[in-house]
């Protein structure tokens, strides 16, 4: 196993893990079981809750159960120096929080906004899709 790392979970990862008992939920469970530190903040929690309440309200208890197992920080405002060319304003607080919390990795399924950053180091945080994070942390032997 690789060493334990700090990983920031984007709102769409929380949403997907809560909504379906599929690969994203399995990834979050495996990360926690392997001793990795999973982090979220109030900003991504609010977004995940908003989306679950509209699209899959019956899954709110699953989201709450996931949140009870991860590290939760208050909403962290985007630092003025954390602007990222090509990243929408609404997504900048996600990267800023990951950096402020000293997370080594940020996992997001938002290919539209973060896709061009996958695999890149942005403000000290490596951006991953769920698949690329899984492949890096749990390589086949």
C-alpha positions in Angstrom: 0.0 0.0 0.0 1.1 3.6 -0.6 1.5 5.9 2.3 -1.5 7.7 3.7 -2.3 11.0 2.0 -4.7 13.9 2.6 -7.4 14.1 -0.1 -10.0 16.8 -0.6 -13.3 15.5 -1.9 -15.3 17.7 -4.3 -19.0 18.1 -4.0 -19.7 15.9 -7.0 -17.8 13.1 -5.4 -19.9 13.4 -2.2 -23.0 13.6 -4.4 -22.1 10.5 -6.5 -21.0 8.5 -3.4 -24.3 9.3 -1.7 -26.6 8.9 -4.7 -25.4 5.5 -5.9 -23.8 2.4 -4.4 -21.3 2.4 -7.2 -17.6 3.0 -8.0 -17.4 6.5 -6.4 -18.8 5.2 -3.1 -16.5 2.2 -3.3 -13.6 4.6 -3.8 -14.5 6.7 -0.8 -14.9 3.6 1.4 -11.6 2.2 0.1 -9.8 5.5 0.8 -11.0 5.6 4.3 -10.3 1.9 4.9 -6.8 2.4 3.7 -6.2 5.1 6.2 -6.2 8.1 3.8 -7.4 11.4 5.3 -10.5 12.5 3.4 -11.3 16.2 3.8 -14.3 18.4 2.9 -15.4 21.9 3.9 -18.6 23.7 4.3 -18.6 24.9 0.8 -18.6 21.5 -0.9 -21.0 20.1 1.8 -23.5 22.8 1.0 -23.3 22.1 -2.7 -23.6 18.3 -2.2 -26.6 18.8 0.1 -28.3 21.1 -2.4 -27.9 18.7 -5.2 -28.9 15.6 -3.2 -32.0 17.4 -1.9 -33.1 18.3 -5.4 -32.1 15.1 -7.3 -32.1 12.3 -4.7 -33.5 13.5 -1.4 -34.0 9.9 -0.1 -30.2 9.6 -0.1 -29.6 12.4 2.4 -28.9 9.9 5.2 -26.2 8.2 3.1 -24.6 11.6 2.5 -24.7 12.2 6.3 -23.2 8.8 7.0 -20.3 9.6 4.6 -19.8 13.0 6.2 -19.6 11.4 9.6 -16.5 9.5 8.4 -14.5 12.2 6.8 -12.7 15.3 8.2 -14.9 18.4 8.0 -13.5 22.0 8.0 -15.5 25.2 8.0 -16.0 26.9 4.6 -12.7 28.4 3.7 -12.8 31.6 1.5 -10.9 31.6 -1.7 -7.6 33.4 -1.2 -7.1 36.2 -3.7 -3.9 34.7 -4.8 -5.5 31.4 -5.6 -7.0 32.4 -8.9 -6.7 29.8 -11.6 -6.9 30.6 -15.3 -9.7 28.7 -16.9 -11.4 27.6 -13.7 -14.8 29.2 -13.1 -15.2 31.4 -10.0 -17.5 28.9 -8.3 -14.9 26.2 -8.4 -12.0 28.2 -7.1 -12.9 27.8 -3.4 -12.6 24.1 -3.9 -8.9 24.3 -4.9 -8.3 27.0 -2.3 -9.8 24.8 0.5 -7.7 21.8 -0.6 -4.6 23.9 -0.5 -5.4 25.6 2.8 -6.0 22.2 4.4 -2.7 20.9 3.1 -4.3 18.2 1.0 -2.0 16.6 -1.5 -4.8 15.6 -3.8 -8.2 16.9 -4.9 -10.6 14.4 -6.4 -13.4 15.6 -8.6 -15.6 14.1 -11.3 -16.2 17.6 -12.8 -14.5 16.9 -16.1 -16.1 20.0 -17.7 -14.3 22.5 -15.4 -11.4 20.5 -13.9 -10.7 18.0 -16.7 -7.9 20.1 -18.2 -6.2 20.2 -14.8 -6.4 16.4 -14.2 -2.9 15.1 -13.3 -1.6 18.7 -12.8 -0.3 20.3 -9.6 -2.4 23.4 -8.9 -1.4 25.5 -5.9 0.3 22.5 -4.4 -2.6 20.1 -4.9 -2.7 17.4 -7.6 -6.1 17.3 -9.3 -7.5 13.8 -10.0 -10.6 12.2 -11.5 -12.0 9.4 -9.3 -10.4 6.8 -11.7 -6.9 8.4 -11.8 -6.9 8.7 -8.0 -7.8 5.1 -7.7 -5.2 4.0 -10.1 -2.5 6.0 -8.4 -3.3 4.9 -4.8 -4.3 1.4 -5.5 -2.1 0.2 -8.4 -2.4 -3.3 -9.7 0.4 -5.5 -8.5 
